[in-house]
Amino acid sequence: MTARAEIGVNLLWLVPGQVGGSEEYTVRLLSALAEWAPPDLAITLFVNGSMAAAHPDLVAAHRTVVAPGSGRHRPARIVEESSWLAVEARRRGLAALHHAGGTVPSVSSVPPLVTLHDLQPLSHPERFSWPKRTYLRATVPHSLRRARIVITLSEFTGLDAVARCGIDPSRLRRVPCGVDPAGVGPDSATVAAVLARHGLSGRRLVLYPAITYPHKNHETLVRAFARLVDDRPDLTLVLTGGVGPGEDLLDAAVDAYGLRPRVARLGRIPADELDVLYRQASVLAFPSTYEGFGLPVLEAMGRGCPVVASNAGGLPSVVADAAVVVPPLDARAWAGALAAVLDDPDQAKALAAAGRRRAADFTWSASAAALADAYRASLVPPSVRTHAEDRR
């Protein structure tokens, strides 16, 4: 019997509720890898205490080691990655260590590979606090150059890594998001209960699920929504997701247009409730000014929700021709695109059908297979891999 390669996954960075869409992507991808269980790979997760408590099914699905720290204090976590994690990786004889949070620790005792979610700290440093942008601008390019394999979610991010950091394209592997099958959906009583709980019964919904980070561009959506409400008294803008640094700007925009009664701020809600909202919304609006991928867009399309998305970052390649694409900062264009979907049932129906077809191209099983291939590629020293590619 052939021995399995031992691959570690560094999840010390993953603090539940604080890392946005990368949490959903990472947890679902590793869950799919456990379900597939490639016979030639053995996976060990290194997690913080809060991660272990928040995702018990994932830690039960893989061999898991819980670090001493909670992960909630960044400086302590950075030290832990270069000390405790490095010692554990060497002691356990790992063949490679996957740093799924975008940076490779300064001390790495086994060959590293890294997931790059995006390069926003390099392209838009003004969106980050001085300590964070300084740290990431110093560590991210160095991490990408040190890694044997760089995993990206989209072609856009891979090309950005090549252009900004000089990464050899042969070291890139694309592992996109998947989307869970939509299934038949919740029954009518469940739908009614969720809508009533949030005061949305009998309303038409424009949905945007996103933490209030500045690049999520909630303000443009609020300006566009203000153009729609007078002629559509049954319309409500529904904003889900945790609180981020753009919260005050969003509140100011809502108050400036007098929209407080027409905007539902639900915060972070359970996945089953978000599933109901995807299915009940008249349209999903996604005006982000920068997106490495955009999982909520796929989730909405898979559930038959028409989508209007910005033309920024990786979003156009994700939605292809299955959504209306709009410049992110043009509030007038956003209002027009949303009005067209809201007021034209035929267009809404066509977008819903196209979205379902597009979402079917993205499965977690295919993403797990791509991740396993990336792990196998990381086991081959770069010089050997280059010579093999030259012979092709």
Summary of the structure (lengths in Angstrom):
residues: 392
radius of gyration: 21.6
end to end distance: 29.9
largest distance: 70.0
contacts: 1324
relative contact order: 0.12
helix: 50%
strand: 16%
